[in-house]
């Protein structure tokens, strides 16, 4: 079996299928209607999130910017998307910047280009997480189905409490649960009722298709203890007074009350583990653990093709798997590599090496 000889036929079959995406953060119309060029696309992408800096500095040093992101996987796939949508194979780089500016600016004169182009290029349905305004479908139910991220509710212990979130497009008032959801109750029970009624109403009116939490970027995913007494102690404590542990316990309580509604009304749930600390998690709820390794690259320069056998790289895999061992995880561990050097090996050798490397690594944990 030859990977390269079979790839084209496999690619053609896969490419013929319509795409159902369960994780997107598509910006609302306003961002696109204000005019779009290449700089704006980059500034509102995960590329900018990983490299940081100022867009004006990028404009002043385009060559240096592309040197820094050329092997960034976010850039790699964004470039592929731009090429496909605009019907060109030219690289996106400092030399092509002005040409792409013209192509992109012209295309986005159509106010619906930003979502209709997704339909034209294979997307059927996109579950969108508008974390800045949970539960919104961006006004385009033709393609977007909203998930409701409940994280903001976990910070509603006080009228002046704001959610700890980051990202573009924030109206600062959206970070305050009491203001955003027009909560006027007095008690913790009132707040829980507001949250649960909101979830049930949005789902019953078919305005959302699932619930989601991605709060693991800010805390671990151990949502215990689930204790109303502890949540009550946090209730009405100002942001300056509440301790991190009190906030965590309040969040635990709200998390469980929200997802009780998912269980009761059969609402699908997405739990984004993000960068979470696995300690304290229930191993029975971990379906599978994926493992690969990578050599030490500067941030943003490693690509999928740089993955190597477990134990041959410099990733902190030991810490991750020691945490899994600590919670008694004994489920499936899978391996998936995209290193083209490995594709040249016989399939039996790939299997034997992968199993051997993985067993040695795991035995040393």
C-alpha positions in Angstrom: 0.0 0.0 0.0 1.4 3.4 -0.9 0.1 6.4 0.9 0.8 8.9 -1.9 -0.7 6.8 -4.6 -3.9 6.3 -2.7 -4.2 9.8 -1.3 -5.7 11.4 -4.4 -8.6 9.0 -4.7 -9.3 9.2 -0.9 -9.2 12.9 -1.1 -11.6 13.1 -3.9 -14.1 10.9 -2.1 -13.9 12.9 1.2 -14.0 16.2 -0.7 -17.3 15.2 -2.3 -19.0 15.1 1.1 -20.8 18.1 2.6 -19.2 19.3 5.8 -20.9 19.4 9.2 -18.7 21.4 11.6 -19.4 21.3 15.4 -17.0 24.0 16.5 -16.8 27.4 14.9 -16.6 31.1 16.1 -17.9 33.0 13.1 -18.0 36.7 13.4 -21.3 38.7 13.0 -22.2 40.6 9.9 -20.9 43.9 11.3 -17.3 42.9 11.1 -17.6 42.1 7.4 -19.8 44.9 6.3 -17.2 47.5 7.5 -14.9 46.3 4.7 -12.5 43.4 4.6 -8.9 43.1 3.4 -6.1 40.6 4.2 -4.9 42.4 7.3 -8.4 42.3 8.7 -8.8 38.6 8.1 -5.4 38.0 9.8 -6.2 40.3 12.7 -9.5 38.4 13.4 -8.0 34.9 13.1 -6.3 32.4 15.4 -3.1 33.4 13.7 -3.1 36.8 15.4 -4.1 35.1 18.7 -1.0 33.0 18.6 1.6 35.6 17.5 0.1 38.6 19.2 1.5 42.1 18.4 0.0 44.9 16.5 -1.5 44.7 13.0 0.3 47.9 12.1 3.6 46.3 13.0 2.7 43.4 10.7 1.9 45.8 7.9 5.3 47.4 8.4 7.2 44.2 8.4 5.2 41.7 6.3 8.2 39.5 5.4 9.2 39.0 9.0 5.6 38.2 9.9 5.4 35.5 7.2 8.7 34.1 8.4 7.2 33.7 11.8 3.9 32.1 10.8 4.9 30.1 7.7 4.7 26.8 9.7 1.9 27.9 12.0 -0.9 25.4 11.5 -3.5 28.2 11.8 -1.8 30.0 9.0 -1.4 26.9 6.9 -5.1 26.2 6.8 -6.2 29.8 6.5 -4.0 30.1 3.4 -5.6 26.9 2.0 -9.0 28.4 2.7 -8.2 31.7 1.0 -6.8 30.0 -2.0 -9.8 27.8 -2.4 -12.4 30.4 -1.8 -10.8 32.8 -4.3 -9.8 30.2 -6.9 -6.0 30.6 -6.8 -3.0 28.6 -5.8 -0.7 31.5 -5.2 1.0 31.6 -1.9 -0.1 34.2 0.6 3.1 36.2 1.4 4.6 39.6 1.4 4.9 39.6 -2.4 1.2 38.7 -3.0 -0.2 40.9 -0.2 -1.5 43.7 -2.4 -3.0 41.4 -4.9 -4.8 39.5 -2.2 -6.0 42.7 -0.7 -7.7 43.6 -4.0 -9.2 40.1 -4.5 -10.5 39.9 -0.9 -11.8 43.5 -0.8 -13.7 43.0 -4.0 -15.2 39.7 -2.9 -16.5 41.1 0.4 -18.4 43.9 -1.3 -21.1 41.3 -1.3 -22.4 41.6 2.3 -23.3 37.9 2.3 -20.0 36.6 0.9 -18.7 35.7 4.4 -21.3 33.0 4.9 -22.5 32.1 1.4 -18.9 31.2 0.4 -19.0 28.6 3.1 -22.1 27.0 1.5 -20.5 27.2 -1.9 -17.4 25.4 -0.7 -18.8 22.4 0.9 -20.3 23.4 4.3 -23.8 22.2 5.1 -24.2 23.0 8.7 -22.0 24.8 11.2 -22.6 24.8 15.0 -21.4 28.3 16.0 -20.2 29.3 19.4 -20.7 33.1 19.6 -19.1 33.2 23.0 -19.4 37.0 23.1 -23.2 36.7 22.7 -24.1 33.0 23.6 -26.9 31.4 21.7 -26.7 33.6 18.6 -26.8 32.2 15.1 -25.3 35.4 13.7 -28.6 36.0 11.9 -28.0 33.2 9.3 -29.9 30.1 10.3 -29.5 28.9 6.8 -26.0 27.6 7.8 -25.4 28.5 11.4 -26.9 26.6 14.3 -26.2 28.1 17.7 -24.7 26.4 20.8 -25.2 28.1 24.1 -22.0 28.5 26.0 -23.0 28.6 29.7 -19.6 29.8 31.0 -20.7 33.4 31.5 -23.4 32.3 33.9 -20.8 30.8 36.2 -19.6 34.3 37.1 -23.0 35.7 38.1 -22.4 35.8 41.8 -22.8 39.6 42.0 -24.2 42.4 39.8 -20.7 43.8 39.2 -19.1 40.4 38.4 -17.8 40.0 34.9 -17.0 36.8 33.0 -13.3 36.0 32.5 -13.3 35.6 28.7 -11.1 36.9 25.9 -11.7 37.5 22.2 -12.7 40.1 19.7 -16.0 41.9 19.2 -16.8 42.4 22.9 -19.2 45.0 24.0 -18.0 45.2 27.6 -21.5 45.0 28.9 -21.8 41.5 27.4 -19.3 40.2 30.0 -21.7 41.0 32.9 -24.2 38.2 33.3 -26.7 40.3 35.3 -26.8 43.0 32.7 -26.6 40.7 29.6 -29.5 38.5 30.8 -31.4 41.4 32.5 -31.5 39.5 35.8 -33.5 41.3 38.4 -34.0 38.6 41.0 -32.8 38.7 44.6 -31.6 35.2 45.5 -29.4 32.4 44.3 -32.6 30.4 43.6 -33.8 33.2 41.4 -30.6 33.2 39.5 -30.6 29.5 39.0 -34.3 29.7 37.8 -33.3 32.4 35.4 -30.5 30.3 33.9 -32.5 27.2 33.6 -35.6 28.9 32.2 -33.3 30.6 29.6 -31.8 27.3 28.5 -35.1 25.5 28.2 -36.7 28.4 26.3 -33.9 28.8 23.8 -33.9 25.0 23.1 -37.7 24.6 22.9 -37.8 27.6 20.5 -35.1 25.9 18.4 -32.8 28.8 18.8 -30.0 26.6 20.1 -29.0 23.0 19.3 -26.7 22.3 22.2 -25.1 23.5 25.4 -21.4 24.1 25.7 -18.7 24.9 28.3 -15.2 26.0 27.5 -14.5 27.3 31.0 -11.6 24.9 31.2 -9.3 27.6 29.8 -9.7 29.3 33.1 -9.9 26.5 35.6 -9.8 22.7 35.9 -12.6 20.4 34.8 -13.3 19.0 38.2 -16.8 20.5 38.8 -17.1 19.2 42.4 -18.1 19.8 45.1 -21.6 20.6 43.8 -22.7 22.2 47.0 -25.4 24.8 47.3 -24.2 25.9 50.8 -20.8 26.8 49.3 -22.4 28.6 46.3 -24.6 30.6 48.7 -21.5 31.8 50.6 -20.2 33.2 47.3 -23.6 34.8 46.4 -23.5 38.6 46.4 -19.8 38.8 47.3 -18.3 41.6 45.2 -15.5 40.7 42.7 -13.0 42.3 45.1 -14.1 40.1 48.0 -14.7 36.7 46.5 -11.8 34.2 46.7 -10.8 32.0 43.7 -12.1 28.9 45.6 -15.4 30.6 46.4 -15.8 31.5 42.7 -14.9 27.9 41.7 -17.6 26.5 44.0 -20.1 28.9 42.7 -19.2 27.9 39.2 -19.5 24.2 40.1 -23.1 24.7 41.4 -24.2 26.7 38.3 -22.5 24.2 35.9 -24.5 21.4 37.4 -27.8 23.3 37.4 -27.4 24.2 33.7 -26.5 20.7 32.7 -29.3 19.2 34.7 -31.5 20.9 32.0 -29.5 19.1 29.3 -30.2 15.8 31.0 -33.9 16.5 31.6 -34.6 17.9 28.1 -32.2 15.7 26.1 -30.1 18.6 25.0 -26.7 17.7 23.4 -23.6 18.8 25.3 -20.2 20.0 24.3 -17.5 20.1 26.9 -14.3 21.8 25.6 -11.5 20.5 27.8 -9.1 23.1 26.3 -6.0 23.5 28.4 -7.6 22.0 31.5 -6.0 20.2 34.4 -7.3 16.6 34.1 -6.8 15.9 37.8 -10.1 15.4 39.5 -11.9 14.3 36.3 -14.0 11.1 36.1 -12.0 8.7 34.0 -15.2 6.8 33.0 -16.2 9.9 31.1 -13.0 10.1 29.0 -13.7 8.2 25.8 -10.2 8.1 24.4 -6.8 9.8 24.7 -4.9 10.8 21.7 -1.0 10.8 21.8 1.7 12.1 19.6 5.0 14.0 20.2 6.8 16.9 18.6 10.3 18.2 18.7 11.1 21.6 20.3 10.0 24.3 17.9 9.5 28.0 18.5 5.9 28.8 19.2 3.8 28.8 16.1 6.3 27.1 13.8 5.4 23.4 14.3 3.0 21.8 11.8 1.1 18.5 11.8 3.9 17.1 9.6 6.4 17.7 12.5 4.7 15.1 14.8 7.0 12.3 15.8 6.7 8.9 17.7 5.7 9.2 21.4 8.8 9.7 23.4 10.9 10.9 20.5 10.0 14.6 21.0 10.1 17.3 23.6 6.4 17.7 24.6 5.5 17.4 28.3 3.6 14.1 27.7 4.8 12.7 30.9 3.0 15.2 33.0 -0.3 14.7 31.0 -0.1 10.9 31.4 0.8 11.0 35.1 -2.3 13.0 35.6 -4.3 10.4 33.7 -2.7 7.7 35.8 -3.6 9.6 39.0 -7.3 9.5 38.1 -7.0 5.8 37.2 -7.7 6.2 33.5 -7.4 2.7 31.9 -9.1 3.3 28.5 -8.0 3.6 24.9 -4.8 5.5 23.9 -4.6 6.2 20.1 -1.8 7.5 18.0 -2.1 9.7 14.8 0.9 11.2 13.0 1.2 13.2 9.8 4.9 12.9 9.4 5.5 12.3 5.7 8.8 10.5 6.3 6.7 7.8 8.1 4.4 7.5 5.1 7.3 5.9 3.1 7.6 3.0 5.6 5.7 -0.3 5.0 2.4 -0.4 6.8 3.5 -3.3 9.1 6.6 -1.3 10.1 4.5 1.7 10.9 2.1 -0.3 13.1 5.0 -2.1 14.9 6.9 1.1 15.6 3.9 2.9 16.8 2.9 0.2 19.2 6.4 -0.3 20.4 7.1 3.3 21.0 3.8 3.8 22.7 4.2 0.8 25.0 7.7 1.9 26.1 6.5 5.4 26.8 3.4 4.3 28.8 5.4 1.7 30.8 7.7 4.4 32.0 5.0 6.6 33.3 
